[in-house]
Structure formats: C-alpha cells, structure tokens
Amino acid sequence: MDAAECDKLSDGIASPLWMFWKRRRYTVVLMTFLGYFNVYSLRVNLSVAIVAMTEPRLTVLSNGTVSYQPEFDWSSSDQGYVLSSFFYGYLLTQVLGGYLSNRYGGTNVFGVGIGGTALLTLLTPVAATAGVGWLIVIRILEGMLEGVTFPCGHAIWSCWAPPSERSRMSTIAFTGAFAGTVATMPLSGVIADRWGWEWVFYFFGTVACGWYIAWIAIVRRSPEYDDRISHGERKFILQTLDTTETATDKVQHPWREMFTSKAVISMSIASFTEDWGYYTLLTGLPTFLKTVLNFDLKQSGLLSALPYLAMGILLSSSGYVADWLQIRNYLTTSQVRKYFTCGGFLVQLICMLVGALALSPLPTITCVTIAVGFGGVAWTGYLVNPLDLSPKSAGVLMGISNGFATFAGVISPIVSGYITTSNGEDEWRLVFYIAAGIYVVGTVIYWVWSSGELQPWSIEVRERKNKAEERS
C-alpha cells in the first residue's frame, strides 16, 4: 500500500491529526523523542565536562605553594582516545541491536540500552578518578548499551508508523537527539562551573533513570500489545502496514543480500559521511571554541549547542516536507531520499570550506551552525531509508549502516586529537578540510547507488511471492 492510499484511510480517531495526544502512536513518538534526548545527553556531556576536567585551576599544594594545574593532566591525544572510546563499544552492538529488537521487541531493548547507560554515567566520576583507563572502559560499556538504540528505533517504527507518517514520526523522535545535545552542552557548562564536573554526570544520569521508569510504564512493543490504544487506531496501523503477523513472529533476514546490496552500501557510506562531520564537531567543538576562538567554558557550551538546535529544527521540519512531497506525488520516495541527503551534504561541504577559510568567530560559528543544521535535512533521507528498503529488516539495516558509520565516531576524534596537538589555526583548518572531502565522496556514492523502493530481496517481497504461489 503506497503513501497516498494510506493517507486516505481514517486512523479511527475522531479528531484532527494535529491533536497528536489523542493518538497512541504519537505517545510512543513523544517517549522515543525523550529517549533520544537522554541518549545524546549521556553521550555528549563528556565533551563539555572534559574541558573542565583538564583546564588549569588554582591549586594549593601541601607545602603551601599556589599554582595552576589541571585536575587531569591528559594530552590532546589522550583526550581524543577518551572521547572516541564510546564508539568502540557503540560499533559492537549495531547489528546485534537490530537482531535483538526483532526477537525481544524494539521498545524493550531500547529502554534497557538507555537505562543501563544511565547507571554507568552515574559511575563516571569514580572511573575518571581511578584513572583514564577506567574511564575508557566505562565509555566503551556505555557505547555498547547505546549502540542498540538507533536500530531499535527503526524496529519500533516498523511496528508503529504508517507509511504515510513514517518520515515525520521517525524524524520527530530523532529530533530528541539534538534537543538533548542543545540542552546538555550549555547546561553541562553551567553545572561544571558552579558545582564541579562530577555533577554533570550525576545530573544527567539521574534524569535518564527517571525516563526509563516512565518508559517501561507507558510504552508497549507494538499496537497488538497496547491495551490503551483504541480499536480503530490499532486497525488503521495494522492495515497500513499490510501485516497480520504479531510482534513475536520470527524474522528470517536475507543477510547475504543485505550486505551486498548497493542501496544498503550507499546508505552506510552516507551514514559514515554525516557522522564524520557530526562527531568531529560534537567532540571537538567545545575545545575549538575555547582554544582557537577564545571563548570561556560557559560560552563554549552555549555556542556548541547552537548547531544542534539548528539541526533539530531542520530535521523535524524536513520530515513533514518529505512526507508531504510523497503524499502529493511531487517526488518519489527515491527522489526524496536522494535530494534530501545529497542536498544536505552539499550545503555542509560548502559551509565547512568557508568556515575553515574564515576561522574567525562570527563567520565560522555561522558556517558551523548551518553545516550541522543541514545534517538534519540529510537525516530525512538516508536515516529513514532502511524503512523503505525492507520494513521488517529495518532494525538490522539500521544496525549495518550505523555500525559502519560508527567507524567515523571512532576515528575522527583521534585524527582531530593528533592533528590539533597545539590547537593552531592551520591544524583546525585541516580538520575542516578532511570533513569537506568526505562529504564529496558521500554525496556522489549516495546519488548514484541509493534507492527508496522496497528491495526484491526484502522479506516483504518474498512473503508476497510465497502467498501468490500458495494461491496458484
């Protein structure tokens, strides 16, 4: 059933669509939004806290001597390893997250991933005090737990999102990631300045634990298991998804076809491309603002959040535009995915180059804000793509592409750390130039190989063929 046909169906709710609170599926969207808020608050708080942890501060030695020393005397390369260690674990559980979400329910695995990360975040100050090695271990474990969250998100939408609302529901939820970044960066700066860097982890860990309690009380794995959903809305979702199977049915994924599909490869390369630029700035921007542009800790946290505010706004609005273009038949799904992804990459490429050449406060911050912001447009393309190629394998497909992209999160902070040993302007220019070059490669490959159509190897196509053979 195509998007236009789905849009014509009543969802069984006698209220306009904008009254989202009367629709159970949008309660799931809201709670998932808050989940991704916590995913990123737990991920990025270290990027700001590490500035406070390593900056020189007034210290009185035992002999009475007064000096300025950092609490943790870590080199730029040490900091690069600390910031990238999260992604070592994150890489390991991408495909596993998709598999587990099919087996145990996307909502269940999603909640455990965030709840477990919250508990480890509360232990971060103890680990950091014990030594940089222990901090790296904690961050790797956090990465393993958070690694399941994006694949699980796609598994959730494969059960809850009608095709005509797929882009908007998923992008609204993903916007929580940037809301979390926007809130966490300036708030972390304020908390670290007033109460000490330890409270950055205590605060956000406690908030995430509260979310997990609410999640398990409110959200169910699919409409079939939700006793609060209306009969009409449940029927609408199941009809538009064209499925009669329950969430417990086992899924036999076409592994070989998925790993060799050009559409999946292009989606994975697009994910790597976006993540390289995104994580380069996410982990390095507070340090860049402080050391190159000479902003203090509070200003660095606030300005570091601006690009992610722009990204969240553009992501949520792009989701509505993408659905509207498809419903009105102005663009095919494939065209929407290509135009949004490649258009976002091209804007990011230009802004990276201009920002690197200028390297002064106003133009550079403006360019960085626009560049990161248009990542939200790109997300509406490649990040929703797994649901187009094979909805029932969407979680695993997301795990494959996001797993490959995680290499960018592992490598980019280390590369930046080795390049910016003295935090000079030319060093940071090179960091921006590398990101711009990667955007060029990602744009070309995604434009040539990507697809927004149900793939011939998908589970759905195979099931239709089997049913046709049984009827004949």
Salt bridges, closest charged atoms under 4 A:
ASP11 OD2 - ARG23 NE 2.51
ASP11 OD2 - ARG25 NH2 2.91
GLU71 OE1 - ARG57 NH1 3.91
GLU142 OE1 - ARG139 NH1 3.18
GLU146 OE1 - ARG43 NE 3.30
GLU165 OE2 - ARG25 NH2 2.91
ASP193 OD2 - LYS298 NZ 3.40
ASP226 OD2 - ARG24 NE 2.77
GLU233 OE2 - ARG25 NH1 2.87
GLU245 OE2 - LYS392 NZ 2.22
GLU257 OE2 - ARG256 NH2 3.73
GLU257 OE2 - ARG462 NH2 2.94
ASP323 OD2 - ARG168 NE 3.06
ASP388 OD2 - ARG337 NE 2.54
ASP426 OD1 - ARG429 NH1 3.12
GLU463 OE1 - LYS392 NZ 2.65
